[in-house]
Amino acid sequence: MRDVRKLIVALLVVASAIALAACGSSDESTTASGGKESGAVTGGEPEKGQPSDGEDVPTIVVRDGEPVGGVQELEYSAGEEVRFRVSSDKAEEIHVHGYDIAKDVPAGGTVEFDFPAELEGIYEAELEGLGVQIVELRINP
């Protein structure tokens, strides 16, 4: 039974990778991972993905079409609530692939994402118009 679970997880990872490849992102945007600069993610990252009451929601800061500090990795367990914010100096559509959730962030504004972690795998959130990845979203079983 354990081997079956491993096979299913492996298949989900492969399917996620194929789905991400089909999104048309360049290699540069999907492999960017530089270290975190001060202010790159404000409020810290959630422990096991779900902020408790009073805990800060992670905020990805976008400047000049790039995530400050590189692509931010957010990890959750299936069934938890995915929550993060994107703050940008320019107007852009933020798209969470796999979940197919898109929201517009205004120039100088912030947009918040809040949805249940129902799909296991690895997904990206990107600046849709620019094709620049800003978040690697990992949903564990």
VENDA-V427130 format. One record per backbone hydrogen bond with DSSP energy under -0.5 kcal/mol. CO is the residue of the C=O (numbers start at 1). NH is the residue of the N-H. E is the energy in kcal/mol with one decimal. If there is no record, write none. Layout:
<<CO NH E> <CO NH E>>
This chain:
<<1 5 -1.9> <2 6 -2.1> <3 7 -2.3> <4 8 -2.4> <5 9 -2.6> <6 10 -2.6> <7 11 -2.5> <8 12 -2.3> <9 13 -2.3> <10 14 -2.3> <11 15 -2.7> <12 16 -2.4> <13 17 -2.4> <14 18 -2.3> <15 19 -2.3> <16 20 -2.6> <17 21 -2.2> <18 22 -1.7> <20 23 -1.3> <20 25 -0.6> <21 24 -1.0> <26 30 -1.6> <27 31 -1.4> <28 32 -0.8> <37 40 -2.3> <40 61 -1.7> <41 44 -0.5> <42 59 -1.3> <46 48 -0.5> <46 49 -1.1> <47 50 -1.1> <48 77 -0.7> <49 51 -0.7> <52 55 -2.5> <58 85 -2.8> <59 42 -1.3> <59 61 -0.6> <60 62 -0.5> <60 87 -2.8> <61 63 -0.5> <61 68 -3.2> <62 89 -1.5> <63 66 -1.4> <66 63 -2.5> <67 70 -2.3> <72 74 -0.6> <72 136 -2.9> <74 138 -2.9> <76 140 -3.0> <77 80 -2.3> <80 82 -0.6> <80 117 -3.3> <81 83 -0.5> <82 115 -2.0> <84 113 -3.4> <85 60 -3.0> <86 111 -2.2> <87 62 -3.2> <88 108 -1.6> <88 109 -0.5> <92 105 -3.1> <93 95 -0.5> <93 128 -2.4> <94 103 -2.4> <95 97 -0.8> <95 126 -2.2> <96 100 -1.0> <96 101 -1.6> <97 99 -1.2> <100 102 -0.5> <101 96 -3.4> <103 94 -3.5> <104 106 -0.5> <105 92 -2.1> <106 109 -2.5> <109 88 -2.1> <111 86 -2.6> <113 84 -1.8> <115 82 -3.5> <116 118 -1.6> <117 79 -3.0> <118 120 -0.7> <121 139 -3.3> <123 137 -3.4> <124 97 -2.7> <125 134 -3.1> <125 135 -1.9> <126 95 -2.4> <126 128 -1.2> <127 130 -0.5> <127 131 -2.3> <127 132 -1.3> <131 26 -0.6> <131 133 -0.6> <132 127 -3.2> <134 72 -2.6> <135 125 -2.0> <135 137 -0.6> <136 74 -2.7> <136 138 -0.6> <137 123 -3.1> <137 139 -0.6> <138 76 -2.8> <138 140 -0.6> <139 121 -2.2> <140 78 -3.0>>
